[in-house]
């Protein structure tokens, strides 16, 4: 929730492996911290009961037991801060770096093989893995010293209780010695918590960075009427706009700012004369259904991937959007149909099929604006014609507005007018001007 609602620049700068490390190991560390909140109380209860038991052999035996417990805790605090906490911090950070690199190398595996870079990648991961192992070894060594300190305190406690019992009966002397063992052992969980403090501190810091989200500025939904100041353009559904321009001019940047997928620039886009920068993401994003140029698919089923756009959609709705995207035959032929697994990022689909599944997902979301970024790139002419024909019918049926980014003439023919993006000005605004579609063709 913090990633989705927080500043978009933070989400865009967070690598997949790093996000995984924070969502898994950092959350684990914080959960461990909550579990161990009771350890000081259990250690205190153990100390109290140990002193009561030892006091049956005399007050000196009780004092000896208390002193052994204090020695155990004091050694634990010193060793924890000197050895365990720094090692825990290093391990948490090294594991995050390793997961980030591993995710990046896994995604680039075909390119690494093609360019003969496999050995370089393996060596890099080995170095990262070595850093993880070294930090884990240092943490284990610190744990060993903590155990040694606890054992020393226990030995001192047993000897002290035996000597302090004096003329007490053998049974009470044995009870005092047993009390010393039990008291020091009761502090063991506290010492283990001290061992984890470094990892917990890093986890809290890293998770806290994700939870420092933006405060909502407006709670009500924005109006779907759009105004782009740089081009003096006003637009409302069911109008259709083609966004064109050379590669790298800022077309995708413009539409992502419009949808609050990137931080909006004040004065660039307005919704019914309300500056987009003055609205929260929660107010703006319901206006748009988006099929990006590179659709990301989960390693789940067709149904699960489609329902990201509409969690309560039934099977009839899912098949309807697949039909509009020209994917019905392909999915019906797959073992399991809507329950067919797609593999990591849709690996069991071709590039064109992944794009069309992303298109079907956008169709499923009820929103005033349908935003498509290169929806037919990579499709053959016949498939492109079929997809565009069904898109035109769908727009006619739903009354949605269309904002389309494309370099291909066939999709542009669906639009009423054109916005030509020429670049990004020094003040950060996207430079654009409007014109008739035929001027682009």
N, C-alpha and C positions, 0 to 999 in steps of 0.2 A: 504494500500500500504506500509505503514511503517512497519507493522508486517510482511508482506510477503517478503520484500526486506531487512529488517534489520538483525542483527546478529541472527542466529537461536537459540542461547542459550537464548536470551530474549523471543522469541516467545514460546519456550518450557517451560519456567518458568512461563508464564502468565496463570493463571487459567481462566476457561471459564467465571465464574461470574465476575471476575475482568475485563476481556476483555469487557464483556457486559457493565459494569459500565463506562468504559472509552469511549466506542463507543456510548453510549446513553447519560448518564447524564453529562459527561465531555464535549462532543460536544455541548449539550444543553447549558451548562454554557458559553461556548465560544461564541456560537451564541448570547446569551443574552448580552454578552459583546459588540459585534459588534452593536447590536441594540441600545445599550445605549451610543455609542460613541458621539451621538449628544446631550446628556443631558447637558453638560456644555454650549453649544451654546444656547440651548433653555432657560436655566436658565439665561444666560447673556441677552438674548433678553427680557425676562420677567422683569428683573431688569431695563433695559433701558426704556421700555415702562411704567413701574410703576412709575419711577422717573419723566418721562415726564408728566404723568397724574397728579401726586401729585404736580408738580411744578406750576400747574395752581392755586393752593391754596397758593403758596409761596415757596421760596427755602428751608425754614426750614422743611416744610412738605416732600419735596423731600428727604432731608437728613434723616429724620425719617424713611421713607420707605426703603432707602438704608441700614440704620443701622439694621432694622428688618431683611432684607434679609441676611446680613452678620452674624447676631446672629444665624439665622436658619442654615446657612451653617456651621458655626463654631461648633455649637452643634452637627450637623450631622456628621462632621468629627471626633470629639472626641468620640461620642457614637459609631460610625461605627468602629473605630479602636479598641476601648476598648471592645466592646460587639459583634457587628455584624460579624466582620471579623473572630475572633477566632471561633465563633459558626458556621459560614459558612464553615470554613475549617473542623471542626469536623464532620459536617453533610455530607460533600462530602466524607470524608474518611470512616465514619461509614457506609454509604450506599454502598460503594465499598466492605467493609468487609462483610456486610450482603448478598449482591448478590453473592459473592464468596462462602460463606458457604451454601447459599440456593441452588446454582447450584450443589455443591458437594453432599449435602444431597438428592436432588432430583434424581441425577444419582444413588445413592447408596440405594434408597428406598427399593428395594426387600431384600437386605442384612440386612438392619436395621430392617425390619420386621422379617426376618428369625432368627436373633440373639437376638431378644427382645430388641433392642436398640432404639425403636421409641421414648420412653419418654426422653432418653438422647438427641436425636436429636432435639426434640421439645424444650427442656429446653435450649439447646445451641442457637437455632434460636431465642428463646424468649429473651435471653440475648442480642444477636446482635440487635434484633428489639428494645429492650429497649434503647440501645445506640443511635440508629437512632432517636427514639422518644425524648430522652433527648436533643440531638443536635438540632432537629427541634423546640423543645419547647424553647430552649435558643435563637435560631435565631428569633422565633416569639416574644419572650420577648424583644429582642434587637430592633425589628421593632416597638414594642409598645413604647419603650423609644424614638425612632426617631420621631414617630408621636407626642408624648407628647412634645418633644423639638420644633417641627415645630408649634404645637398649641400655645406654650408659645411665640415663636417668633412672630406669627401672632397677638396674643393679645397685645404684646408690640408695634408692628407696628401700629395697629389700634389706640391704646391710644396715641401713640406718634404723629401720623398724625393728630389726632383730636386736640391735644393740640398745635401742631406746626402751624396748620392752622390759629390760632388766630382769627383775625377779618374778615377772609374770609367769604363769603356767606355760608349759610347752604348747598347749593347744591355743592359748591366746596369743603367744608369740608367733605361731604359725599363721593365725588369723591376721595379725598385723602385717606380716610379710605378704600374705595373699592380697590384703587391701592395697599395699604399695603397687603390686603388679596390676591389679584391676584399675587403680586410679590413673596410672601412667597410660595404660591401654585405652582408657576412656578418652584421653586427649589425642588418640591417634587420628581420628577423623578431622580434628581441628588442624593437626599438622598436615594432613593431606590437602585440606582446603588451602593452607598457606602455600603448598606446592603448586596449586592451580591458579594462584592469584594473578600471576603475570599474564597468563592466557586470557583470564577473565577481563582484566583491565584493558587489554588490546581489543577484545571482542566488544566490550561496552563502548569503547571509543569509536570503532569502525561501524557498529550498528547505529550508534548515535548520529553519525554523519548522514546516514540514510534517512533517519527519522526527523531531521530538521527540515521539514517540508515547508512549502510556501503556505501562507495563510490565505484561505479563500477570500476573494474580494467581493464576489457576488454569488449568491446562492441560487437565484432563479435562472432558468435557461435563457440563453441569448436568443435574439430574433434571427431568423435565417437570412434576412435581407443583408447583402454584403456591399461594402463600399471600399474600393481600393484607391487611396488618395493619389498615389503617384501617376495613375493612368486616368483619373477622374471617371472611374468605372463604378456603376451601380448595377447590382445583379440580384435576382430573386428567383426561386424555383417557380416554374419549370424551365427557366432559361438554361442554355447550354453554352459553356465557355471552353474554347480550346486554348491551352497555354503552350506556346511554342517559343523556340529560340535555340541558339547554338548550345552544344553540350557544355556544361559548366557555367551557364549564364546565371543560374539561380532559380530555375523553374521549380524543382523539388523543394528547395529552401523556402520559396514563397508559399507553397501549399502547406508545407509542414508548419510554418509559422502561423498560417491561417487557422490550422487545426489545433494549435498549441502543442504540437509534437516537438517543436523547437520554441525557444523563448521568443514571444512576439516583440516586435520593435514598435515603440509608441508612435502613433500617427500613420502607420502603414496600412492597417486594415481596421475597419469598423463594422460593427453589427448594429444595424438600425441606428446609426450615428453615435453608438457607444464604442469608444476606442477598445480594440481587442486587448490591449495591454492592461486595461482597467477591469477586465473580466477574469474570473478564475477558469482554470482548465475544465472543472466540472460543469461550468456554464456553457462552454464552447463545444466540447467534444461530442455531446449528443447530437449536434447538428450534422455530423459527417459520418458517412460510411466509406471506408478507405481500402483500396486495393493498391498496396505499394508496388514499386518496380521489382523489388525482391521480396516476395511473400515468404514469411517465416512460418514453417509448419512444425507442430509438436510431434514428438515420437509417440503418437497415439493413433487412434482410429480416424477414419473419415468423419464419422459423426462427432467425435470430440473436437476435431479441428474446426468444423463448421459451427458448432455450438459456442465457440468463443464469441461469436457475434450476437448470438441470441440463445442463451442457455436453456430456455424453455421451449425451443422450437421442436415441433413434432416431425415424424418421418416424412409426412406429406410435404411439409415446407422444405425439408432438406432435399428431397428429390426434385422439387420444383426449381430450386435455385441451381441444382446440378444440371437440370435440363436447359436452363437459360445460359449456363456456362458451357454447354456442349460436352458435358462429362458423364451423362447418364449411362450410356452404353459401357463406357470404360469401368465405371464403379459397379454396375450390375454384373459385369463379367468377372470382377475380382472376387476371390474366395472370402465370403463374409459380407460382401456388399458394403453397407454403411459401417459395418464393424471391421472392415479390412484394415489391418495395421499398415501405417505408412512408412515406418522406419524413421531413422534420425533425419529430421528436417525434410521429410517426404522423399527419402532416398528411393522408394519403390515406384515413384512416378517420374516421368520425363520432365524436362524443364518446362515445356509448354503445358503439361498437365498440372504441374505445381502452380503455374501462373493462373490457370483457369480455376483451380480450387480456391486460390486466394480471391479470385473474382466472385466465385459463388459465395464465399464467406461474406464479402462486402454486400452482395445482393440481399443477404439474410438480415442485415441490420436495418431496422426502420429509421431512416433519417431523411431530413429534407434534401441534403446534398449527397450525391454519389461522386466520390473523387477517385479517379483512376489514373495511375501513373504508368504509361507504356503498357496498356492492358493486352495488346496483341503482339508484342515483341516476341520473336521466336516462333510464331505460328505460321504455318503454310497458308497460302492465299485462300484455299477452300475453307479451312477451319476458321480463318480470320473473318471471312464473309459470313459464315454461319453464326459466329459469336456476335458480330456487330449487328446482324439482322435481329437476333433475339434481344440484344441490348436495346435497340431502337424500340422494339415492341414493349419491352419492360418499362422503359421511360415513359412511353405513351400511356401505359396502363397505371403506373404508380404516381405519375405527376412529379417525380423527383427532378431536382435540378442536377446538371452534370458539369463537373469541372474535370477536363481531360488533358493530360500531358502526353504528347506523342510527337514522333518525327514522321509517322507514316500517314499518307494521304487518306487512306480509307477510314480510319477512326475520326479524323478531323472533319470528314463530311457530315458527321452527326451533329456538328455544333453550329450555333447561330452566329457567333462572332469570335474574334481571335484576340488574345492578349499576347503580345510579343515581348518576351523578357530579354533585355539587352545586357544586364549585368547588375552588380551591387555597387551602389554609390558609396563614397567615403563615409557618409553618415550612417551606413548600415542598411538603408532602405533599398529594396529591389527596384531597379529602374525598368519600367514597362510602358507600353502604349497599346491602345486598342485599335482594331481595324477589322474590316470585313474578312470573312473566311477566304473569299476568292483571291484576296491579295497574297495570302500565304500559298495557296495552291499554285 
